[in-house]
Amino acid sequence: MKNEMKMKFDAVSENESFARISVAAFISFLNPTLEEMSDVKTAVSEAVTNAIIHGYDGKKDGKVEINCSIEKDVLHIEIIDKGNGIENIEKAMEPLFTTKPELNRSGMGFPFMEAFMDDLEVVSEVGKGTTVQMKKKIGCTPWIEDEE
């Protein structure tokens, strides 16, 4: 079984909760545990927040795109911005590293995404944007039929 969802919205902080709840609704048929649901919502929220704050520096003209797919019981999420890009991905992924200390940013976005998801990959090019790819296996769902 495969299911897909795509959405694009303005890069404004008011849309962070919209993104989080949309992905949560998308995975609800998998009957995730409260912990799995919380993990996914937190990771999505962190990725979208990074896109808005760091990708677009709070400019209102940017867009954030979310592509989700479910294959059997594995959730795949891509969060894409066409903003500033990341100069040094390794450094950006270090706990407590932030380029916006004046905004009281904790520097824990990527570490949280890594902790809450099974797989995290970040692809970025300065001046062209960033794509955050995450995967998570959702629970034990024996009622999902194998369509192979």
C-alpha positions in Angstrom: 0.0 0.0 0.0 1.2 3.5 -0.9 -0.3 6.8 -0.1 1.0 10.3 -0.9 0.3 13.9 0.1 1.8 17.2 -1.1 1.3 20.7 0.2 2.8 24.1 -0.1 2.2 27.1 2.1 3.6 30.5 3.0 6.8 30.5 5.1 5.1 32.2 8.1 5.2 31.0 11.7 1.4 30.8 11.8 1.7 27.8 9.4 3.9 25.7 11.7 1.0 24.2 13.5 -0.9 23.7 10.2 2.0 21.6 8.9 2.3 19.6 12.1 -1.4 18.8 12.3 -1.7 18.0 8.5 1.1 15.4 8.7 -0.5 14.0 11.9 -3.8 13.6 10.1 -2.1 12.0 7.1 -0.6 9.2 9.3 -3.6 8.7 11.5 -4.9 5.6 9.6 -1.7 3.8 10.6 -3.0 4.0 14.2 0.3 5.4 15.6 1.0 5.4 19.3 0.9 8.7 21.1 4.7 8.6 21.2 5.0 8.0 17.5 2.5 10.8 16.7 4.3 13.2 19.0 7.7 12.3 17.5 6.4 13.0 14.0 4.7 16.2 14.9 7.9 17.5 16.7 10.2 16.6 13.8 7.9 18.2 11.3 7.5 21.3 13.4 11.3 21.6 13.8 11.9 21.2 10.1 9.2 23.8 9.1 10.5 26.2 11.8 14.0 25.9 10.4 12.8 26.6 6.9 10.9 29.7 8.0 13.5 31.1 10.3 16.8 30.1 8.7 15.7 29.5 5.1 13.9 32.7 4.6 15.1 34.8 7.5 11.5 35.5 8.4 10.7 37.1 4.9 7.1 36.6 4.1 7.5 35.8 0.4 8.9 32.3 0.8 7.1 29.0 0.4 7.6 25.7 2.3 6.7 22.4 0.6 5.9 19.2 2.4 5.8 15.9 0.5 4.8 12.8 2.5 4.3 9.2 1.5 3.6 6.0 3.3 4.8 2.7 2.0 3.4 -0.1 4.1 4.2 1.2 7.6 7.1 3.6 6.8 6.4 7.3 6.6 8.7 9.4 4.3 8.7 13.2 4.8 10.4 15.8 2.7 10.4 19.5 3.8 11.7 21.8 1.2 12.5 25.5 1.1 14.0 27.5 -1.8 15.7 29.9 0.7 19.2 30.7 1.8 20.5 27.1 2.1 23.0 25.9 4.7 26.7 26.7 4.3 27.9 23.8 6.6 25.4 21.0 7.1 27.7 19.1 9.6 28.1 22.2 11.8 24.4 23.0 11.5 23.5 19.5 12.8 25.6 19.8 15.9 23.6 20.1 19.1 23.3 23.7 20.4 24.7 25.3 17.2 22.5 28.2 15.9 23.0 31.0 13.5 20.3 33.0 15.2 21.3 33.3 18.9 19.6 36.7 19.0 16.2 35.0 18.5 16.8 32.7 21.5 17.1 29.7 19.2 18.3 26.6 21.0 20.2 24.9 18.2 18.4 21.6 18.8 16.2 21.4 15.6 18.3 18.9 13.8 19.2 16.9 16.9 15.5 16.6 17.7 14.7 15.5 14.2 17.5 12.8 14.4 16.2 11.6 17.8 12.6 11.4 16.9 12.8 9.9 13.4 14.5 6.7 12.2 16.4 8.4 9.4 17.3 12.0 8.6 19.1 13.4 5.6 19.7 17.1 4.8 20.6 18.3 1.3 21.3 22.0 0.9 22.9 24.4 -1.5 23.7 28.0 -0.5 21.3 30.4 -2.2 19.1 27.6 -3.5 17.5 26.1 -0.5 17.3 23.0 1.7 15.5 19.7 1.6 15.1 17.7 4.9 14.2 14.1 4.3 13.0 12.0 7.2 11.7 8.4 7.7 9.9 6.7 10.5 8.4 3.2 10.8 5.0 3.6 12.4 4.1 0.9 14.9 2.8 -2.6 14.3 0.1 -2.5 11.7 -0.7 -6.1 10.8 -4.0 -5.1 9.2 -2.2 -3.3 6.3 -2.4 -5.6 3.3 0.7 -6.2 1.3 -0.1 -5.3 -2.3 3.0 -6.8 -3.8 
